[in-house]
Amino acid sequence: MRGGNSSWNYRNPCLTMHQPWASLLVHGIKRIEGRSWPSPIRGRLWIHAGSKVPDEATIKAMEDFYREIYAVNGITDLKFPDHYPVSRLLGCVEVVGCVRGEELASWEMVPEGVRLEGLTDFCWLCEQPQKLLIPFEMRGYQRVYNLEKKIYDAAVRALVSVEGPQPVKFPLPNPRDPFSLKPGSISVQFPESKASHMEKSSTLSAAIAGARAAATQFTKKDENFSRVIQNSTPNTVKTGQSKRESLKEDAAPDTKSNERSNYGILASNDKEQSVDTKCEGSSSRNETRAGVRHTGAPSKFKVLEQIVKLY
């Protein structure tokens, strides 16, 4: 399957995200992936960075946010990524569950800082981040999609484990059921749990507001896209061509707007055209931090294959 999710059966699921969220997740700093729709998968999820170059204000807002929420648990020495590359496969995480934002906020079995990460309707709970030795260029698609086998075969051999500032192990209500940590499960398991009422400092409140504002720039189109998906008939969802036609208006790349789907990606067109990886008009500083692509990239998979031989 390419360019969409025609069924719930994923072989090597991948999600394209905007920067800086993508790198923060793969580096183990971000532990919650926020979405307006529940996670359709459990297990390994590959993370791909979309083509939009993050501006300095967005990077600063998210780094300030994580500094503040980690400080709540006494962690003050955070090392952020040196670069936020775009149009690259970065690594993977393990999705162990998905809960509602209000459930996460009241879940007393996880650190307070993690509970503060729940700023969206649905929170995908992520563990065991791994990154590629060298991120490499590839195309991205909407929502969760499968990596091509050749990309997977090369990438899986070039992963290295990442130790985040505060790794979290999310407890499953039913250890025998990997899907037991789902929306509503926390409310059922801990009916007396209430959202934390800790007194937030002015800097923490400002950081949370800044993170919300940074994400809002992508929210509108994601909500429109989710409504289209929810209103689609089963036949439309299962038929790639019909799906692309039904989503064309919402999903086509908008060259006149900077809006993008929330933490998501630009869409393919009817011919499954890849997301545009050219990032024009960015400042020189943005180009340095975001790792803008270089033209004339090596042929498919050769970079990773060479790296694997070295290790």
ABEGO torsion letter per residue (X at the ends): XBGEBABABBABBBBBBBOAAAAAAAAGABABBBBABBBABBEBBBBBBBABBBBAAAAAAAAAAAAAAAAAAGBABBBBBABBBBGBBAEBBBBABBBBAAAAAABAABBAAAAAABABABBBBBBGBBBBABBBBBBBBBEBBBBBAAAAAAAAAABBBBBBABBBBBBBABAABAAABBBGAAAAABAABBBBABBBBAAAAAAAAAAAAAAAAAAAAAAAAAAAAAABBAAAAABAAAAAAAAAAAABBBAABABBBBGBBBBBBAAGBBBBABBBGBBAAAAAAAGBBBBGBBBBGAAAAAAAAAX
